[in-house]
Amino acid sequence: MDFPTIQTNFWDAVIAVPVVMIITQLLKIFLKIPKKYVPTIALALGLFISVFISHRHSLVAGLFMGWFYGYSAIGSYASLKTTILSYLQKRKEKHSN
């Protein structure tokens, strides 16, 4: 079995993951989706974008990169949220002393 050649490019790293994050957040806000379903939606969006838009030539490559898009969006959102909350907590503690 030959594995497909998967090349990441500017689209994969700089555009696709933020697009998944933004669409996921918009869906969460406008459709009032419960927070527990948001990671699943991000993964589904990542798979959809990858399989049908960016890696149409290979289903295996599309599935692999779709997982990358979805889980990268989930991790990036979690990291950003944790960083902001930590910063705000430290700022609050500093001003209360």
N, CA, C and O atoms as CSV, one atom per row, in Angstrom:
chain,resi,resn,atom,element,x,y,z
A,1,MET,N,N,0.845,-1.182,0.000
A,1,MET,CA,C,0.000,0.000,0.000
A,1,MET,C,C,0.885,1.238,0.000
A,1,MET,O,O,1.763,1.380,0.851
A,2,ASP,N,N,0.658,2.112,-0.934
A,2,ASP,CA,C,1.407,3.361,-1.003
A,2,ASP,C,C,0.636,4.452,-0.278
A,2,ASP,O,O,-0.563,4.639,-0.488
A,3,PHE,N,N,1.350,5.162,0.574
A,3,PHE,CA,C,0.738,6.271,1.278
A,3,PHE,C,C,0.775,7.503,0.387
A,3,PHE,O,O,1.742,7.701,-0.350
A,4,PRO,N,N,-0.265,8.338,0.440
A,4,PRO,CA,C,-0.271,9.531,-0.416
A,4,PRO,C,C,0.751,10.550,0.073
A,4,PRO,O,O,1.049,10.636,1.264
A,5,THR,N,N,1.267,11.300,-0.851
A,5,THR,CA,C,2.151,12.394,-0.488
A,5,THR,C,C,1.274,13.561,-0.051
A,5,THR,O,O,0.447,14.060,-0.813
A,6,ILE,N,N,1.474,13.980,1.185
A,6,ILE,CA,C,0.679,15.080,1.727
A,6,ILE,C,C,1.617,16.252,1.958
A,6,ILE,O,O,2.525,16.177,2.786
A,7,GLN,N,N,1.397,17.318,1.235
A,7,GLN,CA,C,2.230,18.495,1.378
A,7,GLN,C,C,1.403,19.598,2.011
A,7,GLN,O,O,0.335,19.960,1.517
A,8,THR,N,N,1.914,20.123,3.110
A,8,THR,CA,C,1.229,21.262,3.713
A,8,THR,C,C,1.735,22.526,3.037
A,8,THR,O,O,2.875,22.587,2.575
A,9,ASN,N,N,0.897,23.504,2.987
A,9,ASN,CA,C,1.261,24.757,2.343
A,9,ASN,C,C,0.678,25.917,3.141
A,9,ASN,O,O,0.175,25.729,4.249
A,10,PHE,N,N,0.748,27.084,2.587
A,10,PHE,CA,C,0.242,28.290,3.240
A,10,PHE,C,C,-1.234,28.138,3.599
A,10,PHE,O,O,-1.656,28.529,4.688
A,11,TRP,N,N,-2.007,27.575,2.691
A,11,TRP,CA,C,-3.436,27.373,2.921
A,11,TRP,C,C,-3.668,26.553,4.181
A,11,TRP,O,O,-4.492,26.921,5.018
A,12,ASP,N,N,-2.949,25.446,4.321
A,12,ASP,CA,C,-3.155,24.546,5.448
A,12,ASP,C,C,-2.844,25.221,6.780
A,12,ASP,O,O,-3.622,25.115,7.728
A,13,ALA,N,N,-1.733,25.899,6.852
A,13,ALA,CA,C,-1.268,26.424,8.130
A,13,ALA,C,C,-1.877,27.766,8.510
A,13,ALA,O,O,-2.152,28.010,9.684
A,14,VAL,N,N,-2.086,28.625,7.546
A,14,VAL,CA,C,-2.458,30.002,7.872
A,14,VAL,C,C,-3.923,30.328,7.594
A,14,VAL,O,O,-4.475,31.241,8.208
A,15,ILE,N,N,-4.546,29.612,6.698
A,15,ILE,CA,C,-5.916,29.960,6.338
A,15,ILE,C,C,-6.930,28.934,6.832
A,15,ILE,O,O,-7.923,29.316,7.451
A,16,ALA,N,N,-6.714,27.661,6.582
A,16,ALA,CA,C,-7.727,26.644,6.873
A,16,ALA,C,C,-8.052,26.533,8.359
A,16,ALA,O,O,-9.224,26.476,8.731
A,17,VAL,N,N,-7.035,26.501,9.205
A,17,VAL,CA,C,-7.286,26.346,10.643
A,17,VAL,C,C,-8.041,27.555,11.209
A,17,VAL,O,O,-9.030,27.358,11.914
A,18,PRO,N,N,-7.618,28.803,10.930
A,18,PRO,CA,C,-8.417,29.937,11.403
A,18,PRO,C,C,-9.837,29.968,10.830
A,18,PRO,O,O,-10.771,30.386,11.514
A,19,VAL,N,N,-10.001,29.528,9.581
A,19,VAL,CA,C,-11.345,29.476,8.993
A,19,VAL,C,C,-12.221,28.513,9.788
A,19,VAL,O,O,-13.379,28.818,10.075
A,20,VAL,N,N,-11.676,27.360,10.143
A,20,VAL,CA,C,-12.433,26.399,10.956
A,20,VAL,C,C,-12.774,27.019,12.309
A,20,VAL,O,O,-13.898,26.871,12.790
A,21,MET,N,N,-11.813,27.712,12.929
A,21,MET,CA,C,-12.073,28.356,14.222
A,21,MET,C,C,-13.185,29.399,14.109
A,21,MET,O,O,-14.099,29.425,14.933
A,22,ILE,N,N,-13.110,30.240,13.109
A,22,ILE,CA,C,-14.085,31.323,12.950
A,22,ILE,C,C,-15.477,30.772,12.658
A,22,ILE,O,O,-16.453,31.197,13.276
A,23,ILE,N,N,-15.574,29.837,11.727
A,23,ILE,CA,C,-16.890,29.268,11.401
A,23,ILE,C,C,-17.480,28.558,12.613
A,23,ILE,O,O,-18.678,28.663,12.876
A,24,THR,N,N,-16.642,27.839,13.349
A,24,THR,CA,C,-17.116,27.143,14.549
A,24,THR,C,C,-17.671,28.134,15.563
A,24,THR,O,O,-18.738,27.908,16.133
A,25,GLN,N,N,-16.957,29.226,15.792
A,25,GLN,CA,C,-17.422,30.217,16.758
A,25,GLN,C,C,-18.697,30.914,16.282
A,25,GLN,O,O,-19.591,31.191,17.082
A,26,LEU,N,N,-18.778,31.195,14.995
A,26,LEU,CA,C,-20.000,31.811,14.467
A,26,LEU,C,C,-21.200,30.880,14.622
A,26,LEU,O,O,-22.289,31.316,14.994
A,27,LEU,N,N,-20.994,29.602,14.336
A,27,LEU,CA,C,-22.080,28.632,14.518
A,27,LEU,C,C,-22.490,28.543,15.984
A,27,LEU,O,O,-23.676,28.452,16.303
A,28,LYS,N,N,-21.498,28.572,16.870
A,28,LYS,CA,C,-21.782,28.498,18.307
A,28,LYS,C,C,-22.606,29.708,18.762
A,28,LYS,O,O,-23.535,29.570,19.558
A,29,ILE,N,N,-22.265,30.869,18.258
A,29,ILE,CA,C,-22.956,32.094,18.669
A,29,ILE,C,C,-24.360,32.181,18.072
A,29,ILE,O,O,-25.327,32.427,18.793
A,30,PHE,N,N,-24.475,31.979,16.763
A,30,PHE,CA,C,-25.752,32.207,16.095
A,30,PHE,C,C,-26.737,31.049,16.220
A,30,PHE,O,O,-27.948,31.268,16.192
A,31,LEU,N,N,-26.243,29.831,16.357
A,31,LEU,CA,C,-27.143,28.679,16.468
A,31,LEU,C,C,-27.294,28.177,17.901
A,31,LEU,O,O,-27.993,27.195,18.153
A,32,LYS,N,N,-26.633,28.859,18.835
A,32,LYS,CA,C,-26.729,28.511,20.268
A,32,LYS,C,C,-26.401,27.032,20.513
A,32,LYS,O,O,-27.130,26.331,21.215
A,33,ILE,N,N,-25.303,26.578,19.928
A,33,ILE,CA,C,-24.874,25.189,20.076
A,33,ILE,C,C,-24.253,25.009,21.457
A,33,ILE,O,O,-23.429,25.826,21.867
A,34,PRO,N,N,-24.630,23.953,22.185
A,34,PRO,CA,C,-24.012,23.695,23.495
A,34,PRO,C,C,-22.498,23.499,23.363
A,34,PRO,O,O,-22.019,22.934,22.380
A,35,LYS,N,N,-21.756,23.972,24.366
A,35,LYS,CA,C,-20.296,23.939,24.312
A,35,LYS,C,C,-19.731,22.536,24.132
A,35,LYS,O,O,-18.670,22.372,23.530
A,36,LYS,N,N,-20.420,21.529,24.644
A,36,LYS,CA,C,-19.877,20.172,24.559
A,36,LYS,C,C,-19.841,19.639,23.124
A,36,LYS,O,O,-19.114,18.685,22.847
A,37,TYR,N,N,-20.603,20.230,22.216
A,37,TYR,CA,C,-20.628,19.782,20.824
A,37,TYR,C,C,-19.677,20.561,19.912
A,37,TYR,O,O,-19.458,20.164,18.768
A,38,VAL,N,N,-19.123,21.644,20.397
A,38,VAL,CA,C,-18.293,22.512,19.559
A,38,VAL,C,C,-17.050,21.795,19.012
A,38,VAL,O,O,-16.758,21.949,17.826
A,39,PRO,N,N,-16.303,21.020,19.813
A,39,PRO,CA,C,-15.152,20.310,19.226
A,39,PRO,C,C,-15.543,19.346,18.104
A,39,PRO,O,O,-14.818,19.218,17.117
A,40,THR,N,N,-16.666,18.678,18.247
A,40,THR,CA,C,-17.128,17.767,17.200
A,40,THR,C,C,-17.461,18.539,15.928
A,40,THR,O,O,-17.167,18.081,14.824
A,41,ILE,N,N,-18.067,19.696,16.083
A,41,ILE,CA,C,-18.393,20.535,14.929
A,41,ILE,C,C,-17.116,21.032,14.258
A,41,ILE,O,O,-17.034,21.066,13.030
A,42,ALA,N,N,-16.119,21.417,15.058
A,42,ALA,CA,C,-14.840,21.858,14.487
A,42,ALA,C,C,-14.185,20.736,13.692
A,42,ALA,O,O,-13.645,20.968,12.611
A,43,LEU,N,N,-14.232,19.532,14.223
A,43,LEU,CA,C,-13.653,18.396,13.509
A,43,LEU,C,C,-14.412,18.127,12.209
A,43,LEU,O,O,-13.799,17.887,11.168
A,44,ALA,N,N,-15.732,18.168,12.269
A,44,ALA,CA,C,-16.540,17.943,11.064
A,44,ALA,C,C,-16.268,19.019,10.008
A,44,ALA,O,O,-16.162,18.713,8.820
A,45,LEU,N,N,-16.157,20.266,10.439
A,45,LEU,CA,C,-15.838,21.349,9.499
A,45,LEU,C,C,-14.457,21.154,8.881
A,45,LEU,O,O,-14.273,21.349,7.679
A,46,GLY,N,N,-13.496,20.770,9.707
A,46,GLY,CA,C,-12.151,20.523,9.198
A,46,GLY,C,C,-12.147,19.425,8.157
A,46,GLY,O,O,-11.504,19.551,7.115
A,47,LEU,N,N,-12.864,18.343,8.437
A,47,LEU,CA,C,-12.950,17.241,7.480
A,47,LEU,C,C,-13.643,17.684,6.194
A,47,LEU,O,O,-13.187,17.362,5.096
A,48,PHE,N,N,-14.738,18.418,6.331
A,48,PHE,CA,C,-15.478,18.885,5.158
A,48,PHE,C,C,-14.609,19.778,4.270
A,48,PHE,O,O,-14.521,19.569,3.060
A,49,ILE,N,N,-13.977,20.765,4.881
A,49,ILE,CA,C,-13.145,21.699,4.116
A,49,ILE,C,C,-11.998,20.967,3.431
A,49,ILE,O,O,-11.684,21.232,2.271
A,50,SER,N,N,-11.382,20.053,4.155
A,50,SER,CA,C,-10.236,19.348,3.595
A,50,SER,C,C,-10.620,18.392,2.475
A,50,SER,O,O,-9.997,18.394,1.413
A,51,VAL,N,N,-11.640,17.576,2.705
A,51,VAL,CA,C,-12.023,16.564,1.717
A,51,VAL,C,C,-12.625,17.197,0.466
A,51,VAL,O,O,-12.326,16.766,-0.647
A,52,PHE,N,N,-13.470,18.216,0.636
A,52,PHE,CA,C,-14.193,18.766,-0.508
A,52,PHE,C,C,-13.570,20.012,-1.137
A,52,PHE,O,O,-13.936,20.384,-2.252
A,53,ILE,N,N,-12.638,20.660,-0.442
A,53,ILE,CA,C,-12.063,21.886,-0.995
A,53,ILE,C,C,-10.557,21.757,-1.229
A,53,ILE,O,O,-10.095,21.900,-2.361
A,54,SER,N,N,-9.795,21.491,-0.177
A,54,SER,CA,C,-8.345,21.597,-0.327
A,54,SER,C,C,-7.631,20.330,-0.772
A,54,SER,O,O,-6.547,20.418,-1.348
A,55,HIS,N,N,-8.204,19.152,-0.524
A,55,HIS,CA,C,-7.534,17.901,-0.911
A,55,HIS,C,C,-8.500,16.987,-1.666
A,55,HIS,O,O,-8.666,15.818,-1.317
A,56,ARG,N,N,-9.121,17.525,-2.687
A,56,ARG,CA,C,-10.089,16.760,-3.480
A,56,ARG,C,C,-9.452,15.592,-4.219
A,56,ARG,O,O,-10.139,14.628,-4.557
A,57,HIS,N,N,-8.174,15.663,-4.468
A,57,HIS,CA,C,-7.487,14.655,-5.270
A,57,HIS,C,C,-7.290,13.327,-4.547
A,57,HIS,O,O,-7.105,12.297,-5.195
A,58,SER,N,N,-7.326,13.332,-3.207
A,58,SER,CA,C,-7.044,12.109,-2.453
A,58,SER,C,C,-7.885,12.078,-1.186
A,58,SER,O,O,-7.781,12.965,-0.340
A,59,LEU,N,N,-8.716,11.054,-1.062
A,59,LEU,CA,C,-9.562,10.933,0.124
A,59,LEU,C,C,-8.725,10.744,1.381
A,59,LEU,O,O,-9.025,11.334,2.419
A,60,VAL,N,N,-7.683,9.932,1.301
A,60,VAL,CA,C,-6.832,9.693,2.473
A,60,VAL,C,C,-6.161,10.988,2.915
A,60,VAL,O,O,-6.136,11.302,4.105
A,61,ALA,N,N,-5.620,11.734,1.968
A,61,ALA,CA,C,-5.001,13.021,2.298
A,61,ALA,C,C,-6.044,13.982,2.863
A,61,ALA,O,O,-5.768,14.709,3.818
A,62,GLY,N,N,-7.235,13.986,2.280
A,62,GLY,CA,C,-8.305,14.852,2.773
A,62,GLY,C,C,-8.710,14.518,4.189
A,62,GLY,O,O,-8.910,15.416,5.007
A,63,LEU,N,N,-8.834,13.236,4.491
A,63,LEU,CA,C,-9.198,12.829,5.850
A,63,LEU,C,C,-8.093,13.174,6.843
A,63,LEU,O,O,-8.361,13.688,7.929
A,64,PHE,N,N,-6.850,12.886,6.463
A,64,PHE,CA,C,-5.727,13.180,7.352
A,64,PHE,C,C,-5.640,14.670,7.647
A,64,PHE,O,O,-5.554,15.072,8.807
A,65,MET,N,N,-5.661,15.483,6.607
A,65,MET,CA,C,-5.545,16.922,6.805
A,65,MET,C,C,-6.804,17.503,7.445
A,65,MET,O,O,-6.725,18.514,8.144
A,66,GLY,N,N,-7.952,16.888,7.222
A,66,GLY,CA,C,-9.172,17.327,7.893
A,66,GLY,C,C,-9.074,17.161,9.397
A,66,GLY,O,O,-9.501,18.030,10.157
A,67,TRP,N,N,-8.507,16.038,9.822
A,67,TRP,CA,C,-8.267,15.847,11.262
A,67,TRP,C,C,-7.300,16.913,11.762
A,67,TRP,O,O,-7.473,17.457,12.853
A,68,PHE,N,N,-6.296,17.202,10.969
A,68,PHE,CA,C,-5.337,18.250,11.331
A,68,PHE,C,C,-6.044,19.596,11.478
A,68,PHE,O,O,-5.843,20.292,12.473
A,69,TYR,N,N,-6.863,19.968,10.504
A,69,TYR,CA,C,-7.579,21.246,10.574
A,69,TYR,C,C,-8.463,21.316,11.820
A,69,TYR,O,O,-8.414,22.285,12.578
A,70,GLY,N,N,-9.263,20.282,12.015
A,70,GLY,CA,C,-10.201,20.285,13.135
A,70,GLY,C,C,-9.516,20.324,14.484
A,70,GLY,O,O,-9.842,21.154,15.332
A,71,TYR,N,N,-8.562,19.421,14.682
A,71,TYR,CA,C,-7.896,19.369,15.984
A,71,TYR,C,C,-6.958,20.549,16.199
A,71,TYR,O,O,-6.754,20.959,17.341
A,72,SER,N,N,-6.392,21.097,15.158
A,72,SER,CA,C,-5.580,22.308,15.305
A,72,SER,C,C,-6.451,23.489,15.720
A,72,SER,O,O,-6.044,24.307,16.545
A,73,ALA,N,N,-7.633,23.574,15.156
A,73,ALA,CA,C,-8.558,24.645,15.541
A,73,ALA,C,C,-8.979,24.491,16.997
A,73,ALA,O,O,-9.043,25.476,17.733
A,74,ILE,N,N,-9.266,23.260,17.416
A,74,ILE,CA,C,-9.659,23.007,18.804
A,74,ILE,C,C,-8.525,23.383,19.748
A,74,ILE,O,O,-8.745,24.077,20.741
A,75,GLY,N,N,-7.317,22.928,19.441
A,75,GLY,CA,C,-6.161,23.223,20.290
A,75,GLY,C,C,-5.815,24.695,20.314
A,75,GLY,O,O,-5.472,25.235,21.366
A,76,SER,N,N,-5.900,25.349,19.175
A,76,SER,CA,C,-5.596,26.778,19.114
A,76,SER,C,C,-6.600,27.583,19.924
A,76,SER,O,O,-6.223,28.516,20.632
A,77,TYR,N,N,-7.873,27.229,19.824
A,77,TYR,CA,C,-8.900,27.930,20.596
A,77,TYR,C,C,-8.683,27.718,22.092
A,77,TYR,O,O,-8.756,28.668,22.871
A,78,ALA,N,N,-8.418,26.475,22.494
A,78,ALA,CA,C,-8.211,26.176,23.914
A,78,ALA,C,C,-6.987,26.912,24.452
A,78,ALA,O,O,-7.020,27.448,25.560
A,79,SER,N,N,-5.919,26.938,23.678
A,79,SER,CA,C,-4.702,27.627,24.089
A,79,SER,C,C,-4.930,29.129,24.218
A,79,SER,O,O,-4.508,29.744,25.197
A,80,LEU,N,N,-5.592,29.711,23.237
A,80,LEU,CA,C,-5.878,31.144,23.265
A,80,LEU,C,C,-6.772,31.500,24.449
A,80,LEU,O,O,-6.528,32.492,25.136
A,81,LYS,N,N,-7.797,30.701,24.687
A,81,LYS,CA,C,-8.712,30.955,25.800
A,81,LYS,C,C,-7.984,30.852,27.138
A,81,LYS,O,O,-8.182,31.694,28.014
A,82,THR,N,N,-7.142,29.829,27.304
A,82,THR,CA,C,-6.393,29.651,28.545
A,82,THR,C,C,-5.436,30.814,28.776
A,82,THR,O,O,-5.310,31.298,29.901
A,83,THR,N,N,-4.769,31.260,27.732
A,83,THR,CA,C,-3.832,32.375,27.846
A,83,THR,C,C,-4.550,33.655,28.251
A,83,THR,O,O,-4.082,34.375,29.133
A,84,ILE,N,N,-5.666,33.942,27.625
A,84,ILE,CA,C,-6.417,35.163,27.942
A,84,ILE,C,C,-6.955,35.118,29.366
A,84,ILE,O,O,-6.850,36.101,30.098
A,85,LEU,N,N,-7.528,33.990,29.763
A,85,LEU,CA,C,-8.056,33.874,31.126
A,85,LEU,C,C,-6.952,33.993,32.168
A,85,LEU,O,O,-7.157,34.615,33.211
A,86,SER,N,N,-5.797,33.416,31.909
A,86,SER,CA,C,-4.664,33.515,32.828
A,86,SER,C,C,-4.190,34.960,32.946
A,86,SER,O,O,-3.923,35.446,34.045
A,87,TYR,N,N,-4.088,35.635,31.820
A,87,TYR,CA,C,-3.678,37.033,31.817
A,87,TYR,C,C,-4.664,37.894,32.608
A,87,TYR,O,O,-4.258,38.723,33.423
A,88,LEU,N,N,-5.940,37.696,32.367
A,88,LEU,CA,C,-6.954,38.486,33.071
A,88,LEU,C,C,-6.941,38.201,34.569
A,88,LEU,O,O,-7.126,39.114,35.374
A,89,GLN,N,N,-6.727,36.951,34.949
A,89,GLN,CA,C,-6.672,36.592,36.367
A,89,GLN,C,C,-5.475,37.252,37.040
A,89,GLN,O,O,-5.611,37.799,38.135
A,90,LYS,N,N,-4.311,37.211,36.407
A,90,LYS,CA,C,-3.119,37.845,36.981
A,90,LYS,C,C,-3.284,39.352,37.051
A,90,LYS,O,O,-2.842,39.983,38.011
A,91,ARG,N,N,-3.910,39.927,36.054
A,91,ARG,CA,C,-4.149,41.371,36.051
A,91,ARG,C,C,-5.103,41.754,37.182
A,91,ARG,O,O,-4.907,42.769,37.851
A,92,LYS,N,N,-6.125,40.942,37.388
A,92,LYS,CA,C,-7.089,41.191,38.460
A,92,LYS,C,C,-6.413,41.087,39.822
A,92,LYS,O,O,-6.658,41.914,40.700
A,93,GLU,N,N,-5.562,40.074,40.005
A,93,GLU,CA,C,-4.848,39.905,41.274
A,93,GLU,C,C,-3.893,41.065,41.524
A,93,GLU,O,O,-3.753,41.517,42.660
A,94,LYS,N,N,-3.240,41.547,40.482
A,94,LYS,CA,C,-2.289,42.648,40.608
A,94,LYS,C,C,-2.993,43.933,41.029
A,94,LYS,O,O,-2.475,44.681,41.858
A,95,HIS,N,N,-4.163,44.191,40.467
A,95,HIS,CA,C,-4.894,45.421,40.780
A,95,HIS,C,C,-5.619,45.352,42.121
A,95,HIS,O,O,-5.949,46.390,42.696
A,96,SER,N,N,-5.868,44.162,42.621
A,96,SER,CA,C,-6.570,44.050,43.903
A,96,SER,C,C,-5.610,44.161,45.082
A,96,SER,O,O,-6.054,44.336,46.217
A,97,ASN,N,N,-4.301,44.063,44.837
A,97,ASN,CA,C,-3.311,44.175,45.935
A,97,ASN,C,C,-2.880,45.565,46.133
A,97,ASN,O,O,-2.058,45.838,47.007
